[in-house]
């Protein structure tokens, strides 16, 4: 698995390796819905974006993560961010997560096409056997979005993470395997057509 920075481009969404020039757009996206205030997620406050970038670059250099700015192709506007994380090259396994999308772009084509691009890269370029997606068990919108892209709910990791407010969350794990990818790929293509 080559964890080098790469741009993933679809018909209406482009995922660019997150860089300093994306930070103003990311700040706008985060302000659109005050995303940092949502207790069920780890969206950074806009003032913390320089550290967000430093952490993303350090994790990429270690082969652990690959972070993207999510752009709407038509407007070239930064509308959020997502990343490959918990990369396990030896086991050909990766997690897609740390995703946030500006409130005005949620429930549009953005998340579906971004996930399609990432899944295609994971299965068809990296040769992954498995892609995982985790979310707070209380985050029903996220759980529904994950299921809509074809991932199967597999169980709950109890007392899995400590949230910013100190709450110890249970994380629901979803997965897509390489044998399921052709069916998921066809479903996503039909949804985006």
N, C-alpha and C positions, 0 to 999 in steps of 0.2 A: 504494500500500500504506500503510494507516494503522497505524502501529506503536504506537498508544495502548494502554495497559494495558486488558485485557479478561479477564473470567472465562469460562472454557469449562466447561460443565456437561453431564455425561452422566448415564446412569442410575445408575451406581455410582461414578463418579469425577468430581471437580471440580478444575479447574486454576485457582488463584487467583494473580494477580500477587504475586510474593513480596514480603513486607513484614515489618517488625520483629516483629509479633505471631506470625509463623510460625517464628521462629528457635528457640524452645525445642522445638517439634515436629520441626524439621529436625535439631536436635542429637540428639534421641531416635532418629530414623530412622537417622542416621549411626552412632550407637553400636550399633544393632541390626545386628551383623555387622562392626563395626569397619571400616566402608567406606573410611575414609581410609587404611587400611593396604594396600589392594589396589593393587599396583604398576602395574596396567594402566589405571588411571583417574585422574581429577583430582578426586576427591571431597574437599572441604575438611575439615580437622579441625574439630570443633565449636567450638573456641575462635576459629577464623578466620571464623565466620559473619557477624559484623558487617561485615568487609571484603568478604565474598561479596555481601552485600546492597548495600553502596556501589558495588561494581563492576557489579552487575546494574542498578542505577538509572542509573549513568553511561552504560552501554552502551545502555540503553533511550532515554535522553534524546538520544543521538546517532543513534537509528534503526538501530542495529546488532544489538540483541538484545531479546528479550522473555522474561523468566524467570518461572517459575511454581513455586508450592508445589503438590505433588500431594497431594490429600486423598481418603480413602475416605469416600464420602457417608454410608454407614450409621453410621459411628462419628464422623464429622467429624475424624478423626485425620489429622495430617500424616504421610505415609508416604514422602515423597521430594521430588524436584525435577526439573524438566526445562526446556528453553528452546528458543525459536527463536534461532538465532545465524547469523552470517555472512549477514545479510539483504542481498540485492542487489535493491533495488526496481526499478532500471532494467532488470534482466534477468528480473524476476519469479522469482527463485530464492531459496531459503532452506534452511538446514540445521536439522535437529532434533538436539539433542545436549545435552551436559553433564547427562545423565540419571543419577540415582541413586535407588534404591529400597531401603528397609529390607529386610534379609535375610529377615525373616519374611513379607514381602509380595511377594517375587520369585516368579515363576512362578504368579501369580494373575491375575485380571482387570485389575489396576492398569495394567501397562505397555500392554497391548493397547488398552484403552479410552482411556488418555491419548494414545497415538499416533493413534487414530482421531479424537479431538477436534482434535488439532493438524493432522492432514492435512486434515480437513474445513475448518478455518479457513484453512489455506494455499491450498487449491485453490478453495474456494467463496466465501470472503470476500475474500482478497487477490488471487485470480486468478493464482496462481503457475503457471508452466509446469513447474516442477521442484522436488522436495524431495529433499535429500541427507541421508544418515546416514553418519557415519564412526566407525570404531572401530579400536583396536589390532589388528593382524593376529593377535596371540597370544591375543586375548580371544574364544575360541570360543563362550562362552555369549552374549556380546553379538552376535556375528555371526549365531548361530542365531536369536536373538530378533528381530533386524532382518529376517532372511529370513522369519520367521513372520508378520510384519505385511505382507508382500507386496513388499518392496523387492528390487530386483535388484542382485546384486554386479556392479560395473562395472570394478573394477581396484584396483591398489595404488599409493598415493602413497609412494614409497620415501624413507626418511630424512625423514619429514614433520614430526615433532614431537619435542621433547626432554621426556622424562618427569621427574618429581620427582627420581628417583634418578640422572639423567643419561643414562639409556638413550635412544638415538635410535631412535624407533619408526617402523615402516612402518604407514600407515593404510590400511585397506580402505574403499573408498568404495562406497556403495550408493545407488540412486536410485529414485524413483517420478516418472513424468511425468504431466502433466495428462491425456494420452490413456489412461494406465493406471489413473487414479484410479477411474473407475466400477467396474472389475473388482475393484480392491483394496478399495474401499468395500463392495461386496457381500460379499466374502470376510470382511472384518472384522465386518460386521453379523451374518453367519451364525455366526461364531466366538463372538460375544458374546451371541447369543440364548440 
